[in-house]
């Protein structure tokens, strides 16, 4: 499992002290019992493998959630991300389009796709302190301040007021001929610009 919702490509901004929630079904059962949950159905819809192994992973998660005590109403549909009123859980993937934390958290920040306060039609989560930290990530040029804000933002969205659970990072594999001089970047972009790509004679 990755160290939370972040990438090593962030360099000195990587939140090395960030801890994600542990896998502990017994503690989860205890916390669920203490929460006052009465077995109300929780809607969980998934694609049929829109993401790699999505349905397999969704079924595994489904059985884990049911074993803990959640009543999950699971279905496989064409558009599980449709912002209908009963949507409660969904699978998603996200990446950083440039090597800075704001790029990764943008969808959860104000005006992002998943922020319910500024995007009530399709949003899924919102936290006022997190929103203020997004402002720091978007505007500050002080790297120490950015790292502090990013570390705190991760703790909120993954631990204190969970808006997501990071399950895994996909492996990205490339193949090339031996006479091609090119190295992949840490992001999805395939850079074939001058200076990054050449063919040897």
LINKAUR-V124260 format. One record per residue. RES is the residue in one small letter. SS is DSSP state (H for helix, E for strand, - for the rest). PHI is phi in degrees with one decimal (999 if undefined). PSI is psi as a letter, one per 20 degrees, with the letter a starting at -180 (* if undefined). Layout:
res: [RES/RES]
ss: [SS/SS]
phi: [PHI/PHI]
psi: [PSI/PSI]
//
This chain:
res: [x/x/x/x/x/x/x/x/x/x/x/x/x/x/x/x/x/x/x/x/x/x/x/x/x/x/x/x/x/x/x/x/x/x/x/x/x/x/x/x/x/x/x/x/x/x/x/x/x/x/x/x/x/x/x/x/x/x/x/x/x/x/x/x/x/x/x/x/x/x/x/x/x/x/x/x/x/x/x/x/x/x/x/x/x/x/x/x/x/x/x/x/x/x/x/x/x/x/x/x/x/x/x/x/x/x/x/x/x/x/x/x/x/x/x/x/x/x/x/x/x/x/x/x/x/x/x/x/x/x/x/x/x/x/x/x/x/x/x/x/x/x/x/x/x/x/x/x/x/x/x/x/x/x/x/x/x/x/x/x/x/x/x/x/x/x/x/x/x/x/x/x/x/x/x/x/x/x/x/x/x/x/x/x/x/x/x/x/x/x/x/x/x/x/x/x/x/x/x/x/x]
ss: [-/-/-/-/-/-/-/H/H/H/H/H/H/-/-/-/-/-/-/-/-/-/-/-/H/H/H/H/H/H/H/H/H/H/H/-/-/-/-/-/-/E/E/E/E/E/-/-/-/-/-/-/-/H/H/H/H/H/H/H/H/H/H/H/H/H/H/H/-/-/-/E/E/E/E/E/-/-/-/-/-/-/-/-/-/-/-/-/E/-/-/-/-/-/-/-/-/-/-/-/H/H/H/H/H/-/-/-/-/-/-/-/-/-/E/-/-/-/-/-/-/-/-/-/E/-/-/H/H/H/H/H/H/H/H/H/H/H/H/-/-/-/H/H/H/H/H/H/H/H/H/H/H/H/H/H/H/H/H/H/-/-/-/-/-/-/-/-/-/-/-/-/-/-/-/-/-/-/-/E/E/-/-/-/-/-/-/-/-/-/-/-/-/-/-/-/-/E/E/-/-]
phi: [999/-71.9/-86.1/84.5/-85.8/-159.3/-127.2/-58.4/-63.7/-72.5/62.5/-70.3/-91.4/-63.2/-80.4/-65.0/-89.6/-69.5/-116.2/-91.9/-63.9/-79.8/-84.0/-146.2/-58.0/-65.8/-64.5/-61.2/-61.3/-64.1/-65.8/-64.7/-63.6/-74.2/-75.4/89.5/-63.2/-108.3/90.3/-59.6/-64.8/-115.0/-79.8/-135.6/-115.5/-137.5/-76.5/-93.1/66.7/-64.2/-94.2/-56.5/59.5/-58.8/-66.8/-60.8/-66.3/-60.6/-66.7/-64.0/-61.4/-57.7/-67.5/-63.8/-64.6/-66.6/-65.3/-73.5/130.1/-79.7/-96.3/-100.9/-94.4/-101.4/-151.5/-105.3/-134.5/-70.6/-133.9/-68.7/-88.9/-58.4/-75.6/-79.5/-58.6/-93.0/-70.5/-124.8/-139.4/-157.7/-90.9/-155.0/-124.4/-153.3/-146.9/-96.5/-84.4/-151.5/-80.7/-155.4/-55.1/-59.3/-66.2/-78.2/-93.3/-54.4/-66.5/-94.1/-77.2/-51.4/74.2/-81.6/-57.0/-96.9/-86.4/-68.7/-71.2/-103.0/-138.3/-64.0/-73.3/-124.5/-69.9/-129.7/-160.6/-163.9/-146.8/-62.1/-64.7/-58.5/-60.3/-66.8/-66.8/-59.3/-62.6/-64.4/-63.3/-82.4/-119.1/-74.9/-108.7/-89.6/-63.5/-66.0/-67.0/-63.0/-63.3/-62.8/-65.8/-65.7/-59.8/-66.7/-61.4/-62.6/-63.2/-66.6/-75.0/-105.7/-120.6/-77.5/-134.4/-57.0/-109.1/-162.7/-128.3/-83.8/-93.8/-166.1/-113.0/-71.7/-82.6/-116.5/-111.7/-129.5/-135.3/-152.4/-69.8/-67.4/-89.7/-98.7/-96.9/-162.9/-128.4/-69.0/-86.7/-77.9/-109.4/-72.0/-62.4/-104.2/-86.3/-112.0/-75.7/-54.1/93.5/-117.2/-149.5/-156.5/-115.1/-78.7/-76.4]
psi: [q/r/m/a/m/r/q/h/i/i/c/i/i/p/n/h/i/p/p/r/q/q/o/n/h/g/h/g/g/g/h/g/h/i/i/j/p/j/j/q/p/p/p/o/q/q/r/m/l/g/q/p/k/g/h/g/g/g/h/g/g/g/h/g/g/h/h/h/j/q/n/p/n/p/q/o/r/h/m/i/j/p/l/q/h/j/p/h/q/q/q/r/q/q/r/p/i/r/m/p/h/h/h/h/i/h/h/i/r/p/j/r/h/j/o/h/g/i/m/h/h/j/q/i/q/q/p/g/g/g/h/h/h/h/h/g/h/h/h/q/j/o/h/g/g/g/g/g/g/g/g/g/g/g/h/g/i/h/g/g/m/p/i/r/p/o/g/r/p/q/p/o/q/q/q/q/q/h/j/p/o/q/p/q/r/i/r/i/p/o/o/k/r/p/i/i/p/q/p/q/*]
//
